[in-house]
């Protein structure tokens, strides 16, 4: 998606995806409380006809790009990277497989079952994930027009699905956060927070005996909804991505919940937790290969010594 395409999306939809709703509106305009700060008065005006905004309390405004640059405190490049992860119904990219809301008009889920497909298991293995995480996901089969597809499925609280396989990344039905109770406790006070479900599964892979809940945002646009759920926990652990959007989410959560713990230093040299897991696995495999090579060399040297013994001359 480029700047022109993103600016063509209804800002009203962008605001809703970020958890902001108008205090009053008509066919021509809508008024919101300041999305960038805490204010009691609605000083943010959206011109629906021209799809531009103006913040009266600061005397600034313009298009979608300018809004998200300020909202995420990021560059144009980072804004466009953020938009690629979203699923706005007012924009339909012309790729082979279109995004969520355009899909919802012509898709049909044909089957949801326990993970069985070997290709999907192979994909998970390539992401450093083993059968430990199989109970947390499903195998989802669906059609888009004439195409029959199958993916890893991760369900959210609204019955929607985050979908992944080796060539497809998308979602179906309503976008929402996902909340997983790992130890079957009726009320956990401990929660680990992730942007995407692959990172959450990576955490389970590394910490299989973690006692608490996993909260997966599924989109940084669900930050406000995430913070509402975090009010239920006394211990909050953050494992967000090491990019501008992740930094913005982390700082916002820490501002609202100063007692929350940021664990991003663990994978500071990596873009996210799954990338860190893959790096660890690669290092482990390389060490095993080095040990195996060393063992083979020692065996070969031993065989050579046995075949060609060196005798000491007697005196």
C-alpha positions in Angstrom: 0.0 0.0 0.0 1.3 3.5 -0.9 0.4 6.9 0.5 -2.3 7.6 -2.0 -4.0 4.3 -1.3 -3.9 4.8 2.4 -5.2 8.3 2.2 -8.2 7.0 0.2 -9.3 4.9 3.1 -12.0 6.5 5.3 -10.4 8.0 8.3 -13.6 7.3 10.2 -12.8 3.5 9.8 -9.2 4.1 10.9 -10.3 5.9 14.0 -12.8 3.1 14.9 -10.0 0.5 14.4 -8.0 2.4 16.9 -10.9 2.5 19.4 -12.0 6.1 18.9 -15.7 6.9 18.4 -17.4 10.3 17.6 -19.1 12.2 20.4 -21.4 13.7 17.7 -21.7 13.5 13.9 -23.8 14.1 10.9 -23.5 13.3 7.2 -20.8 16.0 6.6 -18.6 15.8 9.7 -17.8 14.0 13.0 -16.3 15.3 16.3 -14.0 13.2 18.5 -12.0 13.8 21.7 -8.4 14.3 21.0 -6.9 10.9 19.9 -3.4 12.1 20.8 -4.0 13.2 24.4 -6.5 13.1 27.2 -9.1 15.8 26.8 -12.7 16.2 28.0 -13.9 18.3 25.1 -14.2 17.1 21.5 -11.7 19.2 19.6 -10.9 16.7 16.8 -13.0 17.3 13.7 -13.3 14.9 10.7 -14.5 16.3 7.4 -16.2 13.2 6.0 -16.6 14.6 2.5 -13.0 15.4 2.0 -11.6 12.8 4.4 -9.4 15.2 6.2 -9.1 16.1 9.9 -8.3 19.1 12.0 -7.4 19.2 15.7 -8.6 22.6 17.0 -6.7 22.3 20.3 -3.4 22.2 18.5 -4.3 23.9 15.2 -3.0 21.1 13.0 -4.6 18.6 10.6 -4.4 17.0 7.1 -4.8 13.5 5.8 -4.5 9.9 7.0 -0.7 9.7 6.6 -0.3 12.8 8.8 -2.7 11.4 11.4 -0.9 8.1 11.7 2.5 9.7 11.7 1.5 11.7 14.8 -0.5 8.8 16.3 2.4 6.3 16.0 5.1 8.9 16.3 6.7 7.4 13.3 7.9 8.0 9.7 5.9 7.6 6.5 7.6 4.3 5.8 6.7 3.0 9.3 3.1 4.1 8.8 2.8 2.2 5.5 4.3 -0.9 7.2 1.6 -0.6 9.9 -1.2 -0.2 7.3 -0.1 -3.4 5.6 -0.9 -5.3 8.8 -4.4 -3.9 9.0 -7.6 -5.0 7.2 -9.6 -1.9 6.2 -12.8 -2.6 4.4 -12.7 0.6 2.4 -9.5 -0.5 0.6 -9.2 -3.7 -1.4 -5.6 -4.4 -2.5 -5.4 -6.1 -5.9 -3.3 -9.1 -4.9 -4.2 -12.7 -5.6 -5.7 -13.2 -2.2 -7.3 -10.1 -0.8 -7.5 -9.0 2.7 -10.0 -9.7 5.5 -13.0 -7.5 4.9 -13.0 -7.9 1.1 -12.7 -11.7 1.8 -15.7 -11.7 4.1 -18.0 -11.0 1.2 -17.0 -14.0 -0.9 -15.4 -16.6 1.5 -16.8 -19.7 3.1 -15.3 -21.6 6.0 -15.7 -25.3 5.1 -14.0 -27.0 8.0 -12.4 -26.2 11.4 -10.5 -29.1 13.0 -7.5 -30.2 15.0 -4.2 -29.7 13.3 -3.5 -32.7 10.9 -2.1 -31.3 7.7 1.6 -32.2 7.3 2.4 -29.0 5.3 1.0 -26.8 8.1 3.1 -28.8 10.7 6.1 -28.3 8.5 5.4 -24.5 8.4 5.2 -24.4 12.2 8.4 -26.3 12.4 10.1 -23.7 10.2 8.9 -21.1 12.6 10.6 -23.0 15.5 7.3 -24.4 16.9 6.7 -28.0 17.9 3.7 -30.1 18.8 3.6 -28.4 22.3 1.6 -25.6 20.8 -0.8 -27.7 18.7 -3.7 -27.6 21.3 -3.7 -23.7 21.0 -4.5 -23.6 17.3 -6.8 -25.1 14.7 -6.6 -26.2 11.0 -9.0 -23.9 9.1 -10.2 -24.8 5.6 -12.0 -22.1 3.6 -12.8 -21.1 0.0 -12.4 -17.7 -1.7 -14.3 -17.8 -5.0 -12.9 -20.8 -6.8 -9.9 -21.2 -4.5 -9.7 -23.8 -1.7 -7.3 -22.8 1.0 -6.1 -24.3 4.4 -4.2 -22.5 7.1 -3.2 -22.4 10.7 -6.1 -20.8 12.6 -5.9 -18.8 15.8 -9.3 -17.7 17.2 -10.1 -14.4 18.8 -12.7 -13.4 21.4 -15.2 -12.4 18.8 -15.1 -15.7 16.9 -12.8 -14.3 14.2 -9.7 -16.1 13.0 -6.1 -15.0 12.4 -4.8 -17.2 9.6 -1.3 -18.2 8.6 0.5 -20.6 6.3 3.7 -20.5 4.3 2.3 -18.1 1.6 -0.7 -16.5 3.3 -1.3 -14.1 6.2 -4.7 -12.7 6.9 -7.8 -12.9 9.0 -11.5 -13.7 8.7 -14.6 -12.3 10.4 -14.4 -9.7 13.2 -11.0 -8.5 14.4 -10.4 -8.7 18.1 -7.9 -9.7 20.7 -7.3 -13.3 21.8 -7.1 -14.4 25.4 -5.8 -17.8 26.4 -5.9 -19.4 29.8 -3.0 -21.8 30.1 -3.5 -23.3 33.5 -7.3 -23.6 33.6 -7.5 -21.2 36.5 -10.8 -19.3 36.7 -9.1 -16.0 37.5 -5.4 -15.5 36.7 -3.7 -12.3 37.9 -0.7 -12.9 35.6 -0.7 -12.1 31.9 1.8 -12.0 29.1 1.0 -9.6 26.2 2.0 -10.1 22.5 1.2 -8.4 19.2 0.8 -11.5 17.1 0.0 -15.1 17.9 3.2 -16.5 16.4 5.1 -14.7 19.2 2.6 -16.0 21.8 3.2 -19.6 20.5 6.9 -19.0 20.6 6.6 -18.0 24.3 4.7 -21.2 25.1 7.5 -23.1 23.2 10.1 -21.5 25.5 8.1 -21.4 28.7 5.7 -24.4 28.6 5.0 -24.3 32.3 4.0 -20.6 32.4 1.1 -20.1 34.8 -1.1 -17.3 33.6 -3.0 -15.9 30.6 -1.7 -15.0 27.2 -3.2 -11.8 25.6 -2.6 -11.5 21.9 -3.5 -8.1 20.4 -3.7 -9.4 16.8 -3.3 -5.7 15.7 -1.7 -2.6 17.3 -5.0 -0.9 16.4 -6.6 -2.8 19.3 -4.4 -1.1 21.9 -7.2 0.6 23.7 -9.2 -2.7 23.9 -6.0 -4.4 25.1 -5.6 -1.9 27.9 -9.2 -2.4 29.0 -8.5 -6.1 29.5 -5.2 -5.4 31.3 -7.2 -3.8 34.1 -8.0 -7.3 35.3 -4.4 -8.2 36.0 -2.0 -7.3 38.8 1.1 -8.7 37.0 1.6 -7.6 33.3 4.5 -8.9 31.2 5.1 -7.3 27.8 6.7 -9.1 24.8 6.0 -6.6 22.1 7.8 -6.2 18.7 11.0 -4.2 18.5 9.7 -1.7 15.9 8.1 1.8 16.1 4.6 0.4 16.4 5.6 -2.0 19.2 7.5 0.8 21.0 4.4 3.0 20.8 2.2 0.3 22.3 4.7 -0.5 25.0 5.0 3.1 26.1 1.3 3.6 26.1 0.7 0.4 28.2 3.5 1.4 30.6 2.0 4.8 31.0 -1.3 3.3 31.9 0.2 0.5 34.0 3.5 1.6 35.5 3.9 -1.7 37.3 4.0 -3.6 34.0 7.3 -5.3 33.1 8.9 -4.9 29.6 10.8 -8.0 28.5 11.9 -6.8 25.1 15.5 -6.6 26.2 15.6 -10.4 26.1 15.3 -10.2 22.3 16.7 -6.7 21.8 18.8 -7.8 18.7 15.7 -9.3 17.0 12.5 -7.9 15.5 10.3 -10.1 17.7 10.1 -13.1 20.0 9.7 -15.6 17.2 12.7 -14.2 15.4 14.6 -14.7 18.7 13.4 -18.3 19.0 14.6 -19.1 15.5 18.0 -17.6 16.2 18.3 -19.7 19.3 17.3 -22.8 17.5 19.8 -22.0 14.7 22.6 -21.6 17.2 21.6 -24.8 18.9 21.6 -26.7 15.6 25.0 -25.2 14.7 26.5 -26.3 18.0 25.1 -29.8 17.6 26.6 -30.0 14.1 29.9 -28.8 15.4 29.9 -31.4 18.1 28.9 -34.2 15.6 31.7 -33.0 13.3 34.2 -33.0 16.1 33.1 -36.5 17.2 33.5 -37.8 13.6 37.0 -36.3 13.4 38.0 -37.9 16.7 36.6 -41.3 15.4 38.6 -41.0 12.2 41.8 -40.1 14.0 41.3 -43.0 16.4 40.8 -45.4 13.4 43.9 -44.1 11.7 46.0 -44.5 14.9 44.8 -48.1 15.3 45.6 -48.9 11.7 49.0 -47.3 11.9 50.4 -47.8 15.5 53.6 -46.0 16.4 56.0 -48.2 18.3 58.5 -46.9 20.7 62.0 -48.3 20.2 63.2 -50.4 23.1 66.5 -49.6 24.7 
